């Protein structure tokens, strides 16, 4: 289903970023929605938190993302905005694997619309280390695909450390590393996760932007507002052997954020029964 073009076509859309995310977001949204994209110039998104630690993110990712959109619109006089917020750490189910949890939100103040899409991706070079030699530095740089992906150097891993960001060439890297090692026994290094210095993250932002478009193009069958999509899942897929309900997904719950109409999508994973190995009765 396609969204009503009257919602977005011809409107000005603010991309709230200072890290060049518009390079991947703008082409996707302009083509799909018929909007004209602009980049925020007044609002400093770093005021809500930085990956390098100078400013701590005080609220959860979704709340921070919503603030980005609304503060950006307020600062620049827009009523339509989009922003992303990334979090990095261990994957919740794949042990010891780093992950990029990327949220994107579109806020339409005019029509009272807030749509969110999310991508949990293992396509990330997120990493950090304490270095004690040039050999340690070389190993880390090769691992994180430097210099196509930037790094950050610190003289300490504690609050108040001197932070050198946006290092994307070997000359700058050597100068900063050597300067730190002259006064310290070690140097702390981490990947620069800001989009403009991290192509892997930029790719995830591109992917989640497509997911947002797909969500916007799914309209409510009752009120025709965009954003009709999955808000939950219902377990109970029947076992193929004993026909008892399992913990596997039987249906997805779809709901409209505008009129609250909801429906079920049965067998969303393309199967109507579950393998007995996943049954608590056949395989307790």
Rosetta blueprint (number, residue, H / E / L):
1 X L
2 X L
3 X L
4 X L
5 X H
6 X H
7 X H
8 X L
9 X L
10 X L
11 X L
12 X E
13 X E
14 X E
15 X E
16 X L
17 X L
18 X L
19 X L
20 X L
21 X L
22 X H
23 X H
24 X H
25 X H
26 X H
27 X H
28 X H
29 X H
30 X H
31 X H
32 X H
33 X H
34 X L
35 X L
36 X E
37 X E
38 X E
39 X E
40 X L
41 X L
42 X L
43 X L
44 X L
45 X H
46 X H
47 X H
48 X H
49 X L
50 X L
51 X L
52 X L
53 X L
54 X L
55 X L
56 X L
57 X L
58 X L
59 X L
60 X L
61 X H
62 X H
63 X H
64 X H
65 X H
66 X H
67 X H
68 X H
69 X H
70 X H
71 X H
72 X H
73 X H
74 X H
75 X H
76 X H
77 X L
78 X L
79 X L
80 X E
81 X E
82 X E
83 X E
84 X E
85 X E
86 X E
87 X E
88 X E
89 X E
90 X E
91 X L
92 X L
93 X L
94 X L
95 X L
96 X L
97 X L
98 X E
99 X E
100 X E
101 X E
102 X E
103 X E
104 X E
105 X E
106 X E
107 X E
108 X E
109 X L
110 X L
111 X L
112 X L
113 X E
114 X E
115 X E
116 X E
117 X E
118 X E
119 X E
120 X E
121 X E
122 X L
123 X L
124 X L
125 X L
126 X L
127 X L
128 X E
129 X E
130 X E
131 X E
132 X L
133 X L
134 X H
135 X H
136 X H
137 X H
138 X H
139 X H
140 X H
141 X H
142 X H
143 X H
144 X L
145 X L
146 X L
147 X L
148 X L
149 X L
150 X L
151 X E
152 X E
153 X E
154 X E
155 X L
156 X L
157 X L
158 X L
159 X L
160 X L
161 X L
162 X L
163 X E
164 X E
165 X E
166 X E
167 X E
168 X L
169 X L
170 X H
171 X H
172 X H
173 X H
174 X H
175 X H
176 X H
177 X H
178 X H
179 X H
180 X H
181 X H
182 X H
183 X H
184 X L
185 X L
186 X L
187 X E
188 X E
189 X E
190 X E
191 X E
192 X L
193 X L
194 X L
195 X H
196 X H
197 X H
198 X L
199 X H
200 X H
201 X H
202 X H
203 X H
204 X H
205 X H
206 X H
207 X H
208 X H
209 X H
210 X H
211 X H
212 X H
213 X H
214 X H
215 X H
216 X H
217 X L
218 X L
219 X E
220 X L
221 X L
222 X L
223 X L
224 X L
225 X L
226 X E
227 X L
228 X L
229 X E
230 X E
231 X E
232 X E
233 X E
234 X E
235 X E
236 X L
237 X L
238 X E
239 X E
240 X L
241 X L
242 X L
243 X L
244 X L
245 X E
246 X L
247 X L
248 X L
249 X E
250 X E
251 X E
252 X E
253 X E
254 X E
255 X E
256 X L
257 X L
258 X L
259 X L
260 X L
261 X L
262 X E
263 X E
264 X E
265 X E
266 X E
267 X L
268 X L
269 X L
270 X L
271 X L
272 X L
273 X L
274 X E
275 X L
276 X H
277 X H
278 X H
279 X L
280 X L
281 X L
282 X L
283 X L
284 X L
